[in-house]
């Protein structure tokens, strides 16, 4: 008796393809890998030493085709899906974590959010500039008093006044804040409704009442400018609101799912680099008359890093594939919410383990600030904090598991 | 209350047909086998009805062509079934995989048509039970180098001498696929594989071993004392056993990931149930963040390990006979089983913690699972051997 119907050859090919890249993705990835290695990698040292962002870097990224990965070709983008965007993000982060971070904030948090949720006018107005790098984008959600409880504790308000909204409040830890031309800002339009009273706005940074209060001094990802933004009676045209009033929460939450999948991919890129550096160093460095890679205790660490990299990669691909097939406006709940939280949670902790082990393999030299492995080591902690702390990610997972 | 986490997690990586297969398999295994677990654990006996029932329902010979009585499934489908079977009964899952992957699939991939026609139909029907004999008292991690069992040519026969240990299904097997040295002077390159029928004179089950977990799946020590096996029972060519072993081991590692995943998923399910039901401080312990944190970490480890396992299974599809045992697939299968078994140990530890004092009692399901899962970090290559494989490939220039 045979009750089964197995997978056909076509099914198997399709499954295998899920783990591989298609020709177009492969071409993009090869290009990004080359330019990132040749152009972005050498910038690391000075960016880290001086918290320096090269003035022309966004324009240069625009010229190199690195911006607007998900934007339509007719608006100057590459017309790819978020899966490809995440792969790009991972490679940029691998060769220059600070550029990867700024790129992600611009291309995913700001630009892609605008594409998914903005009106056609808003898209036509801003996306071409964001794609060629003449405009730099940022996203403003976190506040001094609103971190893990970003929605509930949000204190920034937007009050309707004629054809405008008037914004008041402070946003903090905003990637690209100090250099942004436009910021996608969340503010409460109806305080009585709590999280259901939030709306999203596009704020041009030359608007009167917008101010970069300070540029912040980070431990890692140095060079990617992070700032505190202040809105003081900042008047924004109502036409710059994204989506209907008080629907910001769905914009945030579906955006956050994608962001987490994206962060997972950054972690994979950086872990991969940590493994490369550790492999290289362990074969070069000799002690007791032989390369330290000959010692089992080093081999054990290298193998564990590899397992973490490949586990995180497989999981991040799965989460991204799930995101890409998600209808617009969905997300922020259910399976995708749990899956992206888990992918991000795992990838960040795996990166922490990997880079700690890789730094350890580098011995005393890895403790020196100006080595690449040390930069990666310092970058690491952010990934367990930004885009939802590990604790928030676990709360999301537990809530979904315990539902029903 | 009975948590059955929907099996929708591997979407994008499993076809809808494979998903349907999993759902159907789980329902069947749960209703037929789950209730046997307590007694199997107590008695360490496998009910005689299990293998025939598996055969009758088409759950044996999963990757074997229907021409030989098999189900003709792809490798991932076999993995899916292994996972669901282990979720319902870990011990039956182990005996099934030793039979079906280690023995049957190995014969199917490497033996000539005559041997396949002779043995596979019985094995696929569950009328014959199979086992695989590799490990020896002195040959564990160094299974090939330290192997001492020999096979000496004598006329039309080979004469086997030696001892195999920790052999799953050994005490109940009708036939054992045995590795032995045909050219001891050639080291690992002098090994051959044989099919030995258990009623052959000189073959003996020296003892049935008393395990901590996976009880009900019989494990034994096998002794070959001037055991005379027809030369035509050799699988593959003389002295090519190493290729058979190593490519078989890659597939074994890939599929055993799913024994681990079935166990880990079951542990998470019963932990969720328990956390919702168990009240302390006048509320379910599931409402406490420290318990939620454990559940979230368990889910994350399981889904990450499952995803890597499915990816690895996909890469094993269509692996040529004799391929494997080196390169990318060797590294990936080692990584997947390393991750799956480490994740399972982690999950079982947290599951015990959530169950509190009750989980320490031997006759609870969580305790059975806890005692069972640990060996997955040892069997099919220890974690250390897996890391040696990975680092060996990484450092190869």
Interface residues (C-beta under 8 A of the other chain):
Chain A: X1 X2 X3 X4 X5 X6 X7 X11 X12 X14 X15 X16 X18 X19 X279 X282 X283 X293 X296 X299 X300 X302 X303 X304 X306 X307 X310 X311 X312 X314 X315 X317 X318 X321 X322 X325 X335 X338 X339 X342 X343 X345 X346 X391 X393 X394 X395 X396 X397 X398 X399 X401 X402
Chain B: X5 X8 X9 X10 X11 X12 X13 X14 X15 X17 X18 X21 X24 X56 X57 X58 X66 X71 X72 X73 X74 X76 X77 X272 X275 X276 X286 X289 X292 X293 X295 X296 X297 X299 X300 X301 X303 X304 X305 X307 X308 X310 X311 X314 X315 X317 X318 X331 X332 X335 X338 X339 X384 X386 X387 X388 X390 X391 X392 X394 X395 X397
